[in-house]
Amino acid sequence: MIIIDAMSSDENIEKLQSNLKLIEHEQNVNLVLSNKRLNLSSARNKGLSLAKGKWVYFIDDDDEAREKFIKFLNKDKLKSKYDFYRFPNIEKKNKKFKSIIIKISPWNNRYSPQVSTFLFNKDFLIKNNICFNPSCSYAEDRFFIMVLFSQSNVKHKYIHIFSFDYNIFTHINSLVRRKHKTPKYNLQIIDTILETNYKNIKVISLEILLSDFYSLFLKKMYEDKEESLKIYKEYMKKISPGIITWIKLDEASKCLYFLYLIKSIKKS
């Protein structure tokens, strides 16, 4: 296990080091202390460069690996012929930490932009020079997956085991967000996926578009609102001018789509 500390306070580092002493196999934990502030991309790249195992799993400080997932890894069922494994998404929402299944992909074997729903073959990543964009401080997962999908003849397998729980109470302090003028920078992944032969290209692209609209635009992460809405509309037409693709979306994505319509009508 590799822990990359992105210049925490001395107090937090002391707490971390004290907690590590409680781990049974403490000698297998590599704690890397940075002397400068690192964003998620740089921290993950650092961890990847130090990883010695055949398989790499990225997990953030607001994620908790699930016990069944760890047991699955320990059963040694992973096959080297696969470039990566994919897992469904799950999120913890309330104070009692009850798990709520998120219907947005990859539920039903679909796409998720979170790297915590992937287990990567390290040789595959190194061979194809796949890493995180160090200049990206937010949505870095999507750019990483964009490069992943751009590779040819990728072999992967979907395993229906939830890999992690998302702790909504710790993520606020961990994110370093920077406003962009419009979503065009973040939506490059759609352009990449539309050029591939990946299964359900249009549905996946539309899910990403709606997710970006819901999670970033509605949270006022873009400075130019009018231009941003215009870009969303352009991508809607580019992905599917008809309604067939939208019908194939799951219920959660359809709700996001109607939110988009309401916003568009108001702006028009």
N, C-alpha and C positions, 0 to 999 in steps of 0.2 A: 504494500500500500504506500503510495506516494502522496504526501500532503504538501501542497505549495501554499505558503503563507505570503500574501501580497502586502507586506509591510503593516501588519497589525500593531496595535499598541503593545508595550512591554507587558502590561497587565494581562492582556488576552493571550499572549504567547506563553506566559507563565502558567495560565490555566490550562492551555493546550498541552504543554509539556507534562503537567501534573496528571492530566487525564490519560495521556499515552502510557504512563507508568502502570496504569491499571490494566492495560491490555496484556493478554496472556503471551502473545508472541510479539512483544515490543520490538525485538531485534529485526523483525520483518517490515517495520514502518520506517520510511525515509522522510523525515521532516526537513523541508527546504525553506529557509528563511531568506526573503528577498530584502535587499537594501534600498529598493525603490518601489514605488507603487506600481502594481501590475494590474492590467485589466484581465477579464476572463480568458481572452484569446491567448495572451502572452503566458498566463499561468498554465493553461492547458498545454500549450506547446512545450513549455519547460518540463512538465510532467511526462509528456510523450517522449521527449529526448532522453529521459532518465529511465523509462520503463524497460524492464528486462524480460518480462513475460511474453508469451506468444499472443495473448489476447489483452486488449486494452479497453477499460471501461471508465468513462469520464463521469464524475459525480461532483456536484457543487455543495457548498456549505448549507444550502437550504434543501438538500435531498437526503433521504435516508434509504439505504439499500434494504430491500425486503428479505426476510429470512428464507422464503421459498426460492428466491432468485439466487441467493448465496449457496443454498443446497444444490440447486441445479448446476452451478459452476463447479462445485466440488465433486459432482458425479462423473466428471470427465467425459461428458457426452459431446463435447464440441469437436467438430470435424474441420480439419485444416483446408478442405476443399472450398469452404465458404469464406468470402471476403468479410462478411459481417452478418450478425444475427440482429433481428428486430424484435421488439417487445411492445405490448400495449402500454398505454399511458394511464397513470392513476394520480390522484391528488387528494391531499388531506385538507379539509375545509373548516371543520369546527373545533371547538376547544377540547372535545372528547376524542379528537383524532380519529373520527370515524372515516373510513375510506369511501370516497365517492368515485365511481367509475366515470371517466370523461368519455363521452361518445365520439368526440372528434378523433380523427385518425391517430394511430393505426388500428383502432378498433375495427374489426372485420378485415384485418390484413391490409390496412391503409398506411398512409404516410404520417409521420410525426417529425416536426423540426427539432425536437429536443434530443441531444446526443445521449442523454441518460436513458433513452429507449433503444439504444444501439450497443452492441458489443463488437468491437472491431478486431480484425486480424492485423496485428502490428506490422507484419511483413508486407501486407497489402498497402497499408498507409505509407510506409517508408518507400516502397518500390515506386509508388505513384506520386510521391512528394505531396501527400495530402496532409494539410495542417490548417490551423485556424489563422484567419487574417488578423495580424497584430494591430492593425489600425482600426479594427472594428470593436467597439466597446459595448455594443448592444446588438442583439439578434445574431450573435456570432455563430450560433448553432446552425442557422439557416445557410450561411455562407459555406460552412463546412460541409453540410449535406448537399449543397449545390455542386461543390467540387466532386463529391462522392458520386452523385448521379450522372455527372458528365463523363465518367469513366466508361469504357466499352467492355462488354462481356462480364459485367459484375455478377458474382454468384452470392446469393444471400438466402437466408431462411427465416421465416416468421415463427416465433415460439410464443404460445399464449400463456406466458407467465409474467406477472407484473414485476418489473425490476426495481422500482423505487417508489417511495412516498414523498410527496412534495409538501414541505413544512411551510405553510403560508405565513407563519409567525416570525420566521427568521430571514425571509428573503429581502425585506425592505432595505436593510442596512447593507446587503451584499451587492446590490446592483449599482453600477456606475453608468448612468444614462446621459446621453448627449442628444440634444435636439437636432433634427435635420430639417432642411427647408421643405422637402417633399418626400414621399415614400419611394421615389424612383430608385434610390440607392439600395433600399431593402428589398425591392421587388425584382432584382436581377435574377434571383433564383427561379422565378417563373419563366423568364426568357430561356434559361438553361434547360429546365425540365421540358418545355414545349419542343425543344430540339432533339430530345432523346426518344427512345422507344420504350420507356418505362410504362408499366401497366397503369391504366386509368389516368393518363396524363392530364386530361382536362379537369377531371374531378379533383385531383391532387392540387393542380394549379389554382383552381377556384377556392379550395379550402385555405390555401396559403394566403390568397388575396383577402378573403373574408377575415381570416385570423389577424392579418396585419391591420385591416380596417378597424376591427373591434378592439384589439389590444393596444394599438398605437395611436391611430387617428382619434378615436373617441377619448383617449387619455391625453389628447392635445400634445402629442410628441412631435408634430410637424408644424413648422412656423407658417407656411403658406397654405391656408385651408382651402381656398378656392382652387389653386393649382393641384393640390392633393386630390380633391374630389374629381377633378378632370382626369387625372392619371388613373384613378380607380375605374372610372367609366371606360376609358380607353382599354384597359386591361380586361374589363368585363367583355367587351366586344371582341377583343383579340382571342380570348379563351373560348368563348362560345356565344355566337350571335343568337342562337336559339335557346330553348328552355330545357332541352333534353338533359344537358349536363347538370343543371340545377336540380332537376328531379332526382338525380342519382345521389345527391348530397344527403348526409344523415340529418336528423332533426335539428341538432345543435347548429349545424352550418346553415340550414335553411333560416333559422331565427336570425342569424347574423346577416344573411342576405336581405331579409325584410328590414332590418335596421338600416342597412345600406340604402335601400329604396327610399325609406322615409327621409333620410338625410339628403339624398339626391333631390327628391321632390321639393324639399324646403329650400335648398340652394337654388334650384331652377326657378 
